Amino acid sequence: MQKLKIVPKYKNDANLFKYALGYKNAVIKLLEEGFSNSKYRIIDFYLPYPILYLFRHFVELQLKEIIVIYSEYNEGKKHEKIHDLKILWNKVKLILEEIFYHKPNKHIQLHRNNFKILEEIILDLHKYDKDSTVFRYPTDKFGSISIQSEIQIFVDDLKEKVNYTFDLMEFISNRIIIHYEDK
């Protein structure tokens, strides 16, 4: 089956989409190929760290992409220099309120439900890795162990979350473009 890829065309191509897509595809490839022979489809040992880092990083890039696209139509190009997913998500939620809920329509509840699921995924990643270092380094900058307990990932569940997250955030990015281009 051939897949059509829609690339956002905002004013200054920051390539955030391309990077996010690359990290997302790497997560899926690791999950599919790295564990295709796994009896229980549970990842353990050393691979959760790069997989979760790649997942977290593409989420961060997509949040930043949404902010850049929105800001280019409003206050000019704005790149976020932070890595805190919760802060980035809170900025995106304000954008969602303006773009998706500015006037009543029949899809508002569906959007709200989807965005709530997305928020749970993002805040779950944030809970484990607040500053984008936990899945990259065994200790934090103060020498404390980054991960205190074992992490197990259920491959199929994670693949579903990865694809859901990517697709929904691309929908948001494209919807912002449509919102402003159609005016």
Backbone as CSV, one residue per row, in Angstrom:
resi,resn,N_x,N_y,N_z,CA_x,CA_y,CA_z,C_x,C_y,C_z
1,MET,0.839,-1.169,0.000,0.000,0.000,0.000,0.893,1.244,0.000
2,GLN,0.652,2.135,-0.933,1.419,3.364,-1.014,0.789,4.408,-0.110
3,LYS,1.641,5.194,0.551,1.167,6.178,1.501,1.461,7.579,0.983
4,LEU,0.508,8.456,1.079,0.681,9.839,0.679,1.098,10.640,1.897
5,LYS,2.177,11.407,1.759,2.667,12.228,2.852,2.347,13.682,2.548
6,ILE,1.649,14.348,3.456,1.327,15.761,3.299,2.292,16.550,4.169
7,VAL,3.069,17.414,3.548,4.053,18.212,4.263,3.508,19.619,4.435
8,PRO,3.476,20.107,5.670,2.984,21.469,5.890,3.817,22.478,5.115
9,LYS,3.178,23.510,4.619,3.875,24.522,3.826,3.759,25.892,4.498
10,TYR,4.292,26.022,5.679,4.236,27.317,6.321,5.369,28.200,5.816
11,LYS,5.314,29.465,6.162,6.157,30.493,5.546,7.656,30.183,5.589
12,ASN,8.210,29.908,6.712,9.636,29.618,6.840,9.809,28.171,7.261
13,ASP,10.168,27.331,6.321,10.277,25.899,6.587,11.390,25.638,7.597
14,ALA,11.005,25.359,8.829,11.969,25.093,9.893,12.371,23.627,9.925
15,ASN,11.800,22.809,9.063,12.093,21.380,8.979,11.721,20.610,10.238
16,LEU,10.952,21.199,11.126,10.546,20.478,12.326,9.721,19.254,11.964
17,PHE,8.875,19.386,10.957,8.069,18.246,10.525,8.964,17.089,10.082
18,LYS,9.953,17.394,9.256,10.838,16.348,8.736,11.602,15.659,9.866
19,TYR,12.081,16.426,10.799,12.799,15.840,11.933,11.857,14.979,12.777
20,ALA,10.679,15.525,13.079,9.708,14.776,13.880,9.329,13.478,13.187
21,LEU,9.100,13.540,11.882,8.760,12.344,11.119,9.892,11.322,11.183
22,GLY,11.122,11.783,11.086,12.270,10.875,11.180,12.351,10.186,12.524
23,TYR,12.179,10.935,13.605,12.209,10.338,14.944,11.046,9.373,15.140
24,LYS,9.874,9.760,14.662,8.698,8.886,14.775,8.920,7.589,14.019
25,ASN,9.424,7.676,12.795,9.682,6.468,12.008,10.746,5.583,12.651
26,ALA,11.723,6.200,13.293,12.751,5.422,13.993,12.146,4.643,15.163
27,VAL,11.224,5.269,15.893,10.547,4.573,16.991,9.797,3.358,16.458
28,ILE,9.014,3.563,15.412,8.227,2.464,14.840,9.142,1.359,14.333
29,LYS,10.221,1.720,13.663,11.149,0.719,13.129,11.788,-0.093,14.265
30,LEU,12.207,0.595,15.318,12.770,-0.119,16.471,11.747,-1.056,17.098
31,LEU,10.526,-0.594,17.204,9.485,-1.425,17.802,9.158,-2.633,16.918
32,GLU,9.080,-2.418,15.624,8.704,-3.505,14.720,9.834,-4.492,14.478
33,GLU,11.027,-3.989,14.207,12.130,-4.869,13.852,12.905,-5.366,15.066
34,GLY,13.028,-4.508,16.058,13.803,-4.884,17.225,13.136,-5.921,18.106
35,PHE,11.832,-6.048,17.970,11.103,-6.936,18.866,10.132,-7.844,18.146
36,SER,10.389,-8.075,16.865,9.470,-8.908,16.084,9.473,-10.354,16.562
37,ASN,10.535,-10.789,17.201,10.602,-12.169,17.694,10.310,-12.280,19.183
38,SER,9.948,-11.166,19.791,9.690,-11.177,21.222,8.449,-12.013,21.536
39,LYS,8.628,-12.992,22.394,7.539,-13.914,22.733,6.349,-13.181,23.357
40,TYR,6.632,-12.261,24.258,5.554,-11.584,24.982,5.293,-10.173,24.468
41,ARG,6.044,-9.753,23.455,5.926,-8.406,22.901,6.115,-7.350,23.989
42,ILE,7.016,-7.625,24.896,7.386,-6.675,25.944,8.866,-6.358,25.763
43,ILE,9.194,-5.091,25.795,10.581,-4.676,25.679,11.155,-4.559,27.085
44,ASP,12.317,-5.121,27.287,12.991,-4.870,28.547,14.476,-4.699,28.268
45,PHE,15.250,-4.521,29.272,16.688,-4.378,29.215,17.086,-2.981,28.755
46,TYR,17.737,-2.793,27.611,18.330,-1.507,27.261,17.595,-0.705,26.179
47,LEU,16.743,-1.303,25.397,16.106,-0.578,24.296,15.005,0.415,24.689
48,PRO,14.409,0.315,25.851,13.395,1.336,26.176,13.950,2.758,26.163
49,TYR,15.207,2.932,26.555,15.748,4.286,26.662,15.781,5.015,25.317
50,PRO,16.408,4.453,24.281,16.373,5.186,23.001,14.976,5.274,22.402
51,ILE,14.173,4.254,22.597,12.810,4.307,22.052,12.021,5.425,22.716
52,LEU,12.070,5.499,24.019,11.315,6.543,24.720,11.894,7.932,24.458
53,TYR,13.226,8.004,24.316,13.817,9.299,23.976,13.323,9.760,22.600
54,LEU,13.361,8.884,21.620,12.911,9.242,20.273,11.439,9.648,20.278
55,PHE,10.622,8.927,21.023,9.200,9.258,21.138,9.037,10.639,21.762
56,ARG,9.693,10.849,22.888,9.588,12.123,23.580,10.069,13.262,22.692
57,HIS,11.157,13.029,21.979,11.739,14.089,21.167,10.839,14.460,19.985
58,PHE,10.230,13.466,19.336,9.354,13.844,18.232,8.118,14.563,18.742
59,VAL,7.648,14.228,19.933,6.520,14.958,20.516,6.932,16.407,20.778
60,GLU,8.113,16.596,21.334,8.614,17.951,21.583,8.709,18.747,20.276
61,LEU,9.248,18.137,19.241,9.379,18.827,17.950,8.021,19.168,17.349
62,GLN,7.065,18.268,17.484,5.740,18.553,16.935,5.043,19.673,17.709
63,LEU,5.205,19.697,19.022,4.636,20.804,19.798,5.255,22.126,19.352
64,LYS,6.567,22.112,19.165,7.253,23.325,18.705,6.806,23.706,17.293
65,GLU,6.579,22.722,16.444,6.098,22.993,15.087,4.750,23.709,15.135
66,ILE,3.853,23.238,15.971,2.531,23.862,16.096,2.679,25.319,16.535
67,ILE,3.546,25.561,17.490,3.768,26.923,17.988,4.371,27.802,16.897
68,VAL,5.335,27.272,16.129,5.960,28.041,15.048,4.936,28.384,13.969
69,ILE,4.162,27.395,13.551,3.159,27.642,12.506,2.182,28.714,12.967
70,TYR,1.658,28.561,14.171,0.702,29.535,14.696,1.331,30.930,14.781
71,SER,2.531,31.002,15.308,3.154,32.314,15.516,3.484,33.012,14.202
72,GLU,3.763,32.239,13.161,4.046,32.854,11.859,2.818,33.563,11.300
73,TYR,1.649,33.120,11.662,0.425,33.786,11.208,0.001,34.896,12.164
74,ASN,0.647,35.016,13.278,0.230,35.985,14.282,1.331,36.975,14.651
75,GLU,2.339,36.525,15.364,3.340,37.484,15.833,4.711,37.287,15.204
76,GLY,4.819,36.523,14.147,6.109,36.282,13.508,6.735,35.003,14.018
77,LYS,7.780,34.581,13.341,8.437,33.309,13.664,8.897,33.279,15.114
78,LYS,8.573,32.202,15.788,8.914,32.078,17.204,9.366,30.644,17.483
79,HIS,10.631,30.489,17.769,11.151,29.166,18.122,11.250,29.065,19.639
80,GLU,10.741,27.997,20.174,10.819,27.752,21.607,12.158,27.083,21.919
81,LYS,12.846,27.598,22.901,14.156,27.061,23.287,14.069,26.132,24.500
82,ILE,12.855,25.834,24.921,12.683,24.998,26.114,12.409,23.552,25.708
83,HIS,12.583,22.645,26.668,12.358,21.218,26.426,11.258,20.646,27.315
84,ASP,10.612,21.492,28.071,9.583,21.084,29.019,8.270,20.834,28.275
85,LEU,7.869,19.570,28.176,6.669,19.221,27.424,5.411,19.836,28.007
86,LYS,5.359,19.963,29.312,4.164,20.521,29.950,3.988,21.993,29.578
87,ILE,5.064,22.749,29.586,4.986,24.166,29.205,4.613,24.288,27.727
88,LEU,5.256,23.489,26.878,4.942,23.517,25.451,3.484,23.136,25.207
89,TRP,3.016,22.090,25.891,1.631,21.657,25.723,0.657,22.747,26.161
90,ASN,0.946,23.430,27.258,0.057,24.499,27.718,-0.044,25.623,26.686
91,LYS,1.066,25.915,25.998,1.027,26.919,24.926,0.176,26.413,23.766
92,VAL,0.325,25.141,23.428,-0.454,24.564,22.337,-1.939,24.541,22.697
93,LYS,-2.273,24.265,23.947,-3.686,24.262,24.353,-4.349,25.617,24.114
94,LEU,-3.619,26.695,24.332,-4.167,28.030,24.059,-4.442,28.198,22.562
95,ILE,-3.556,27.656,21.747,-3.752,27.693,20.294,-4.975,26.869,19.912
96,LEU,-5.118,25.696,20.520,-6.267,24.836,20.233,-7.570,25.543,20.568
97,GLU,-7.589,26.239,21.684,-8.796,26.978,22.071,-9.166,27.989,21.001
98,GLU,-8.194,28.691,20.484,-8.473,29.717,19.474,-8.877,29.101,18.133
99,ILE,-8.145,28.101,17.687,-8.362,27.553,16.343,-9.569,26.619,16.289
100,PHE,-9.713,25.771,17.287,-10.747,24.741,17.222,-12.044,25.111,17.913
101,TYR,-11.990,25.986,18.900,-13.194,26.253,19.684,-13.685,27.687,19.553
102,HIS,-13.175,28.430,18.587,-13.552,29.840,18.454,-14.998,30.014,18.004
103,LYS,-15.556,29.011,17.350,-16.973,29.069,16.986,-17.554,27.666,17.095
104,PRO,-18.792,27.553,17.489,-19.397,26.236,17.682,-19.470,25.437,16.371
105,ASN,-19.184,24.163,16.470,-19.396,23.259,15.337,-19.639,21.854,15.863
106,LYS,-20.078,21.002,14.987,-20.492,19.657,15.405,-19.335,18.762,15.826
107,HIS,-18.096,19.165,15.542,-16.940,18.315,15.840,-16.210,18.696,17.133
108,ILE,-16.708,19.690,17.834,-15.990,20.173,19.017,-15.775,19.069,20.045
109,GLN,-16.792,18.291,20.346,-16.634,17.257,21.375,-15.641,16.181,20.937
110,LEU,-15.662,15.816,19.676,-14.701,14.847,19.156,-13.284,15.390,19.298
111,HIS,-13.085,16.658,18.929,-11.768,17.270,19.082,-11.358,17.288,20.547
112,ARG,-12.260,17.683,21.416,-11.930,17.744,22.849,-11.514,16.366,23.368
113,ASN,-12.221,15.328,22.970,-11.873,13.970,23.415,-10.501,13.557,22.885
114,ASN,-10.245,13.823,21.618,-8.944,13.482,21.044,-7.822,14.266,21.706
115,PHE,-8.057,15.545,21.943,-7.033,16.368,22.575,-6.784,15.949,24.017
116,LYS,-7.812,15.452,24.680,-7.641,14.962,26.055,-6.733,13.724,26.069
117,ILE,-6.933,12.819,25.122,-6.074,11.633,25.016,-4.640,12.069,24.706
118,LEU,-4.488,13.010,23.788,-3.163,13.531,23.448,-2.494,14.147,24.671
119,GLU,-3.258,14.907,25.432,-2.722,15.532,26.639,-2.229,14.475,27.629
120,GLU,-2.975,13.397,27.799,-2.556,12.325,28.702,-1.227,11.715,28.267
121,ILE,-1.060,11.508,26.971,0.190,10.933,26.451,1.353,11.896,26.700
122,ILE,1.140,13.172,26.385,2.198,14.168,26.550,2.576,14.327,28.017
123,LEU,1.588,14.424,28.891,1.886,14.608,30.313,2.502,13.360,30.930
124,ASP,2.182,12.189,30.391,2.824,10.957,30.846,4.309,10.971,30.487
125,LEU,4.636,11.379,29.276,6.044,11.513,28.888,6.743,12.543,29.771
126,HIS,6.060,13.644,30.029,6.630,14.705,30.872,6.892,14.207,32.297
127,LYS,5.989,13.387,32.785,6.133,12.864,34.148,7.463,12.106,34.311
128,TYR,7.837,11.356,33.286,9.070,10.578,33.347,10.307,11.384,32.972
129,ASP,10.141,12.373,32.108,11.307,13.096,31.594,10.955,14.563,31.404
130,LYS,11.191,15.353,32.437,10.783,16.755,32.437,11.670,17.657,31.578
131,ASP,12.940,17.285,31.384,13.837,18.188,30.661,14.633,17.516,29.538
132,SER,14.146,16.399,29.052,14.739,15.709,27.908,16.110,15.102,28.196
133,THR,16.330,14.670,29.422,17.627,14.045,29.742,17.493,12.631,30.297
134,VAL,16.363,12.304,30.885,16.195,11.034,31.592,16.446,9.828,30.696
135,PHE,15.937,9.848,29.477,16.096,8.704,28.584,17.414,8.750,27.814
136,ARG,18.179,9.842,27.971,19.467,9.959,27.279,20.659,9.629,28.162
137,TYR,20.547,9.895,29.450,21.690,9.737,30.353,21.305,8.916,31.581
138,PRO,22.217,8.087,32.071,21.902,7.267,33.249,21.815,8.075,34.550
139,THR,22.442,9.266,34.548,22.363,10.124,35.730,22.001,11.539,35.287
140,ASP,21.409,12.282,36.210,21.092,13.670,35.898,22.318,14.549,36.125
141,LYS,22.175,15.856,35.937,23.327,16.755,36.056,23.846,16.880,37.490
142,PHE,23.109,16.338,38.444,23.544,16.366,39.833,24.112,15.022,40.284
143,GLY,24.128,14.047,39.382,24.687,12.731,39.687,23.677,11.711,40.188
144,SER,22.414,12.092,40.287,21.378,11.160,40.728,20.983,10.237,39.580
145,ILE,20.600,9.013,39.918,20.175,8.052,38.904,18.902,8.570,38.230
146,SER,18.903,8.555,36.903,17.781,9.115,36.136,16.507,8.302,36.291
147,ILE,16.624,6.990,36.155,15.444,6.127,36.216,15.580,5.225,37.434
148,GLN,14.654,5.371,38.336,14.734,4.681,39.611,14.177,3.263,39.587
149,SER,13.324,2.963,38.625,12.715,1.633,38.595,12.661,1.116,37.159
150,GLU,12.397,-0.163,37.035,12.336,-0.813,35.736,11.231,-0.222,34.864
151,ILE,11.512,-0.162,33.596,10.514,0.303,32.640,10.192,-0.844,31.705
152,GLN,8.931,-1.120,31.527,8.490,-2.098,30.539,7.569,-1.390,29.564
153,ILE,7.757,-1.708,28.304,6.939,-1.109,27.265,6.207,-2.214,26.535
154,PHE,4.922,-2.065,26.388,4.150,-3.000,25.590,4.159,-2.478,24.155
155,VAL,4.796,-3.232,23.287,5.110,-2.795,21.939,3.882,-2.301,21.190
156,ASP,2.841,-3.084,21.138,1.658,-2.706,20.360,0.985,-1.456,20.928
157,ASP,0.937,-1.347,22.251,0.362,-0.153,22.877,1.176,1.087,22.533
158,LEU,2.495,0.961,22.595,3.343,2.111,22.306,3.245,2.503,20.832
159,LYS,3.231,1.525,19.937,3.078,1.833,18.513,1.781,2.597,18.265
160,GLU,0.725,2.169,18.907,-0.564,2.846,18.755,-0.484,4.288,19.255
161,LYS,0.138,4.497,20.415,0.280,5.850,20.961,1.161,6.727,20.070
162,VAL,2.234,6.157,19.558,3.143,6.909,18.692,2.404,7.378,17.445
163,ASN,1.726,6.469,16.783,1.004,6.826,15.561,-0.135,7.802,15.842
164,TYR,-0.875,7.580,16.903,-1.980,8.460,17.278,-1.463,9.875,17.530
165,THR,-0.396,9.966,18.309,0.175,11.262,18.662,0.642,12.006,17.421
166,PHE,1.408,11.317,16.595,1.928,11.962,15.386,0.796,12.424,14.477
167,ASP,-0.152,11.544,14.213,-1.243,11.874,13.292,-2.093,13.040,13.814
168,LEU,-2.396,13.031,15.089,-3.232,14.093,15.640,-2.488,15.427,15.633
169,MET,-1.202,15.423,15.959,-0.475,16.688,15.958,-0.256,17.208,14.541
170,GLU,-0.134,16.327,13.562,-0.062,16.785,12.181,-1.403,17.350,11.732
171,PHE,-2.485,16.739,12.184,-3.818,17.276,11.908,-3.921,18.702,12.461
172,ILE,-3.456,18.902,13.679,-3.505,20.227,14.302,-2.691,21.223,13.474
173,SER,-1.472,20.840,13.108,-0.611,21.732,12.313,-1.285,22.118,11.005
174,ASN,-1.800,21.135,10.311,-2.454,21.408,9.026,-3.735,22.216,9.196
175,ARG,-4.451,21.976,10.278,-5.688,22.728,10.535,-5.387,24.201,10.806
176,ILE,-4.280,24.486,11.463,-3.887,25.887,11.705,-3.612,26.576,10.367
177,ILE,-2.892,25.891,9.489,-2.602,26.446,8.173,-3.895,26.720,7.416
178,ILE,-4.783,25.747,7.402,-6.066,25.915,6.704,-6.864,27.069,7.304
179,HIS,-6.866,27.152,8.630,-7.602,28.213,9.320,-7.164,29.602,8.818
180,TYR,-5.872,29.803,8.677,-5.377,31.127,8.285,-5.355,31.311,6.767
181,GLU,-5.116,30.268,6.010,-5.064,30.389,4.559,-6.464,30.610,3.981
182,ASP,-7.495,30.119,4.667,-8.856,30.265,4.168,-9.497,31.605,4.515
183,LYS,-8.793,32.425,5.262,-9.361,33.718,5.665,-9.277,34.713,4.535
